[in-house]
Amino acid sequence: MLTQITIQGFKSLQDVRDLALGQVNVFIGANGSGKTNLLEAIGLLGAAVRGPIDYEALQRRSVDDEALQRRGVRPGTFRSSFSATGTSEKINTHVIWSKQDVTFQYQVEISETGDQQRPWLSDGEIRLIDAGDDELLVKEYPISPSEHRKKISHQLGTALSEYVIFSPNTPVLRGTEVDSQRLPMGLAGGRLPEAVAELLDVEPGMFGALDLDELLQLLDWVDQIAIVPPSRELVPPSVPAMRDIIRFTDRWMATDKNQLSAYDASEGALYVLFALVLALHPRSPRLFAIENWDQAMHPRLARATVRLFCQQMLQADKKRQALLTTHNPLVLDGLDLRDDRIRLFTVERNSQGATRINRVQVSDKILQAIQDGSSLSNLWVMGLLGGVPDIF
Amino acid sequence: MVIGTVVEGPTDRLVLEAILTKLLPGEHDYRPIQPGQTFGELGTGWKGVRRWCRQTWQRADLNLNLIVSDDADALLDLLVIHVDADVAFESDLQQGEDEPKAGPLRRSFLMINCAGEKIMSACGRDEIIWVIG
């Protein structure tokens, strides 16, 4: 698990140090505060660890655009550039990764040079540290870029290189637009029906490890969910051909008109399925981010969904780690921050424009306020937790 | 320091934060605090500040010690409430009526002081630092 990360010199992340992550990490902050930059910085590191995939990039030992796009990272110029402090020369990254009883520290610089300004890796080093009380240094060795793929993959596992940023959008979830056919789903939600089919087991009433009733409780208008072949009754001819479609049965509509496909069902249900697939699907990446995972959800639906998402992430046999961004206040109330594995961070710019990320920890006083009837969402909306825009 | 600011409008916040940064060297975490508002009513101006004071002071669910106190786990290290002195000329001041003959500046002071004292008393504190510029 990625337990700590330092990023310096990446876009607005001029100096984000020792960001300690849990298993489910939620980031709140104003538009433009740097939430996406954080997700992309990890994506760049993931692409760098994985190594170049095209021959030219391999020769240059750089990260190619395609490797970035596959992770949901927008290629471009990555180095910080502030009017007060100028452009950073390189991007410094330092990650601490725990795996069973050993902690790995991996430090590497990423530079952008050459005609195409592509990022490339410097020599780095890995330190293996026994995670016991004494934190003994077990082994330390420098690595050159040509050794990255092999050694990093071996030491860190492939989780960092598996990392992708999902960014669901309604046209793709509805099936009117297509995106990549990656497993278990495309970054924008393509292939959702197939992923749902792989988890849905109607007869015992399960959705992966989740009781199907718990899922249906979130979608109060849905009586049943099924995966069926496309038909003219459910999908108009203008929608691109799909192998399977999701069919919702409405609880209240007349029986001959109560079946809806993703094309015309409530979009909130599609975003719920999207998030839960990532928490439950055996082929979900071990480390992933979802940008604005709750868009189009009613605040109460988002609160209940994030609660279920956290529960499933923590209970799963295969330990995964997620980073979510949101603008929805009620999502905060769905996070049980008393569990250290669930963490909330505010993201904002300081007076120089650099991104600052702070963890929100629940003190006894906050717990008392919550017992007295307040809520984290309330404190956030008031501005007391930070991470809000200064707009009246 | 974590510094919360309740101000009349966004420009005031910029000026206030610049002043505070000059007075208190170092990197601070400024938190823009605002009253809840519906229909945009009473969000800005001195009435917005008064609204925040009233809302906060009257809350049953929020121990004000949580917002600002000497305790290490208070959300703020410093709370700054800003009101322009021209509020003294407003006709519908709600406080200070016990001194009907007070001049406009005095009435303004009484009004804000009253709200401030209620907040500070709920926090278990008795200090208000007045900065008049």
Chai-1 contact restraints between the chains, C-beta under 6 A:
chainA,res_idxA,chainB,res_idxB,connection_type,confidence,min_distance_angstrom,max_distance_angstrom,comment,restraint_id
A,S363,B,D73,contact,1.0,0.0,6.0,A-B,restraint_1
A,K365,B,L66,contact,1.0,0.0,6.0,A-B,restraint_2
A,K365,B,D73,contact,1.0,0.0,6.0,A-B,restraint_3
A,A369,B,L62,contact,1.0,0.0,6.0,A-B,restraint_4
A,A369,B,L66,contact,1.0,0.0,6.0,A-B,restraint_5
A,D372,B,D61,contact,1.0,0.0,6.0,A-B,restraint_6
A,G373,B,D61,contact,1.0,0.0,6.0,A-B,restraint_7
A,S374,B,D61,contact,1.0,0.0,6.0,A-B,restraint_8
A,S374,B,L62,contact,1.0,0.0,6.0,A-B,restraint_9
A,G383,B,R31,contact,1.0,0.0,6.0,A-B,restraint_10
A,G383,B,P32,contact,1.0,0.0,6.0,A-B,restraint_11
A,G383,B,I33,contact,1.0,0.0,6.0,A-B,restraint_12
A,G383,B,Q34,contact,1.0,0.0,6.0,A-B,restraint_13
A,L384,B,L75,contact,1.0,0.0,6.0,A-B,restraint_14
A,G386,B,R31,contact,1.0,0.0,6.0,A-B,restraint_15
A,D390,B,P10,contact,1.0,0.0,6.0,A-B,restraint_16
A,D390,B,R13,contact,1.0,0.0,6.0,A-B,restraint_17
A,D390,B,P32,contact,1.0,0.0,6.0,A-B,restraint_18
A,F392,B,G43,contact,1.0,0.0,6.0,A-B,restraint_19
A,F392,B,T44,contact,1.0,0.0,6.0,A-B,restraint_20
